[in-house]
Every structure is written in structure tokens, then in C-alpha cells.
Amino acid sequence: MTSIMTTSKPITPTRTPSAPGAAQVSLRGVDKEFIRPGRSGETVHALGPIDLDLRRGEFFAVVGPSGCGKSTLLELVAGLSTATRGDVTFEGKPIHNRIPDGVGVVFQEDASFPWLSVRENIAFGLRRIKIDPKERERRIENALAMMGLTSFAHSFPAQLSGGMRQRVCIARTLVTEPRLILLDEPFGALDQQTRLLMGDEVLNLWRKTGATVFLITHALDEAAMLADRIGVMSARPGRLIDIVETGWPRDRDSRIVQEEAFGAITARLWRSLRAESMKAIGKPEVEP
Amino acid sequence: MTPKKRAALWRIALLVGAVGGLEILCLSGHIDRLTMQPPHRIVMDLVALLAGGELNGAIAKTLRNAALAFVIAMVAGVSFAVLLHYLRSLRDMLDPVFATYYAIPMFAFYPLLIVLFGLGDTPQIFIGAMLAVVAVIVNTLNGLDRIPRVLLKTARVNQLSAWDTARLVMLPCAAPHILTGAKLAVAYSLIGIIGAEFIMSTGGMGYEISFAYMNFDNAKMYPLILLILLVSIAINTLLAKWEKILMARRGLS
């Protein structure tokens, strides 16, 4: 296994070093405020300011304390929510509260449609894409095979395990052949062993599709295992306080958790995150 | 034996016991023939009535109008429920009306409906639909309230329009609740149509039952009541089977 490189970046809002124009997704001065429900006009500063570039084809993970705005960040990139200030662009085009073509999202919760079979669920992802029936069938068969669901094509989600249902959701995203895949804690509801195996599958499909993957997770080990770069967020309002480059080879799998460097990356993430996590639960860290 | 099978057996036993008891009471003269026919006689009269065809027109009229009232209630109820689901303030305004709706004596409006729609079948269909529609609205809203947010987000990710989101995600997701509303709507539509025919009509099963009642014609009245019961049970059984399939697919049976 190649050696691990962790960049030592300052604990300040960070801009990635990619050259202008190389970024597939760009966030510039992005802030998000919410109006607090039930209190007239009072706002909550949930996120930002964030400056970030996602490089085409990279695997980028975001970790941060609970409630720091990780999912809000993903929703901004997905076009499910609009930034209060700042700009979010995908392939140079601004995202304005609309899902851009070429973007697929997988959520933490089970988002399979229980009234549709596995095959119908996967085909649902192709509704918005005009392709000929042969190509449609090819994509569905490929997605079924890639996610190991071929023999369950006619089953209903209720007949599958949680991990398999999540694979259905990933397959539904895959058939659209997205250039950017957004994963919002997709393994959050799964047990540890299944999470590791699902991680392998995500790495596999990342390699095969060549898509950029943007993963939101609360699990430091998951981020350390999967990502090329890991953004560490502060407590609310969430800002990027560190970006860790893992230096993993592209053909990695879950066995890298045995590497010494894996521990070093996880330790680095926790060092950056500990004080923020304490803040998030209302116990600011006191120096011994 | 599963608890469900045991309950079904008890249900059948109870029904057989009740019908058997009624048969004995009628045959032994404890219930006189002028009050009620024995159940076996009611079945025989029903078969004779259906075979003779003299009431086929009345039966067809009632079933056709009840079906129309049911369809109107379903289409209007589901559409209005989707609208209310989006318009929170309108829903808040109407919620108390739904809660007290069935306390309103709908048949009291029949004269007004005759003035508005004339003496034809329209006032009866209107009453049937009005009786059924709120059951559909309330149950559909119940289903729509339970749609997981993540499915609606998935609809947005797949760039579905509001119409497609309602058609392809919201309504299928709420289907088991809508079916509960449909089962109630079947009963309310039939009650509405037959009740209206009972009050003021020149045809239909309700009119025939009323006419037979006035003339002590038990050979016609009870078979028609039995027929209504059988139609209602048959439709509800079909809907229940459909509901069972839907629930089984979702792992909820």
C-alpha cells in the first residue's frame, strides 16, 4: 500500500488548491441561514462561509459534529436548497434551487419506493432521461448487476435487508450515469460489517463510473477509508476548518483499515474535530 | 392455527349462529311471517327476483348511480385532499368541518337539491357523493401526512413536476389509506343513493324497498336488503384483497 500523505493545513476556512476551471463543483462564500420556526424573523446561521472546489473524479468526504450543517451543505450542492449568500456552481453553471442534470443523490434514509419492485425502482431514475428502450434496458441490467441485485429484480423493497434497499437507491442513481454522486450518510442505518462492504461497493462504482463522489458522513473511519480528501467542519455555523488528503491509491478497498496510515488519518481527523464536537454538545473544551 | 384464521372461523360461526337462530325463531313462529321471512325464504325470493328480472331495472339504476357517486367521491376526494395537503391554511380552516361533517343530516338537503338539479337522478348521485367524499378526503390526507420526506426529496432529485410527484410518489405512497377511504366510500355511496331513493324517487332499489315496506311485501323487501348487503360485502372483499396485496408488498401484512 502506498504511504499516506496528510497535508498540514491551517485550521481556518480552506480553499482547495485545484486550479481555476479544474473544479467540477465550486462553492464561493456560501452561507445558509434558516428562519427559526415559531419565532418571528429570528434566523439561525447554519452554515458558512464555505469556499470549496470539488475536483472532477475525486472522492471527497465531509465530516463534522452533529448539527454542523453537513447535510445542508449537500442539499446546497444538490440544488435541494438555496444559499442565503454566495455562489454554488456545477460544471461552471450556477445551481439555483434545481437539481442539475448529471447529479445523483443517495440519502441516509431508505428512499426506495415500497410499492415498486427493485427493477421498477431502478427504472424510476430514468424517467427524466430520454433514451431508447434498448439503452434503458442495458442501463438497468448494468445497475442491477453492479449492485448485486439481479436475482432480486422482481422483489419488493420490504423483502430486502436495509443494506440491499440502500443498494437499490444507489442503483437508481447509477442508471442516470451521473457525473457527480452525492451521498448523504448512506450507510448511517447499517451495521459496521455491512458498512465496510458497502464502502467497498461504493469505491468500486466510483472507479467504474469515473464520477465525482461527495460523501457526507459522521463516521471518521468511513471517511478515512473511502475518500481522497476529507473536509472537516466546525460546529454550527459549519465552516471547513481542515482538509486532509489521504493519498490512498485509486484501487483501494476496505482492507486499508489495517494500514498504519489509516489510524494516522483517523487520529488527525479526530484532533481537528474533538473541540468542535465538544462545542456542539455544549461543553467547550478546557485545556488541561 | 394463526390468530387471523381463528378470528375468521369465529366470525363465520357467529354469522351461522345468528342466521340459524333467526331461522329457528321464524320457523317456530316466534317471529311472525308478516314481520320477517325466514332467512332461507329470503334467499329463495332473491333468486326468484333475480331470475324473474322484474327488478333488474331498479337494481341496475341503483348500482349505476352508486357507482357514479363512488367515482365522483373518489376523484373529487383524492384531488381535494392533495390540494389541501399543499394549502395548509385552507386545511386548518376546514379541519373542524370534516370532524363534524357526519353530524349534518345530508338527506335534509334533498328538496334543495331537487330545486337545484331537477327531479332526475342527479340529486341522488349528489347526496351519495357528498356522503362518501369526506371519508375519502380524511383518509387520503391521513396517508399524505405519512409520506416520508425522503421520498419527496427523491421526487425532487428526479426532477418530477408537482403533478408527477402527486401521481407517481404521493398517491401510490398513500394508497393503503386511500383504499381505507374507498371502502368507506362504497358503503356511504350505497347508503346515500338508497336513502335518497327511499325519500323521493320513482325507481331504484331504495324506492322498491320503500314501496314493499308500505305494502307489507316481505317477499320483495328482505331480498332487496340482502342483495344490497351482498353487493356491499362483495365490493369490500375485493378492496380488502387489493389492500392486502398492497400491504404485503410493503411488508405490512
Interface residues (C-beta under 8 A of the other chain):
Chain A: A78 L80 R98 I99 V103 G104 V105 F107 E109 D110 A111 F113 P114 W115 L116 F124 G125 R127 R128 F156 A158 Q159
Chain B: P148 V150 L151 K153 T154 R156 V157 N158 Q159 L160 D164 L168 V169 P172 C173 A175 L246 R249 R250 G251 L252
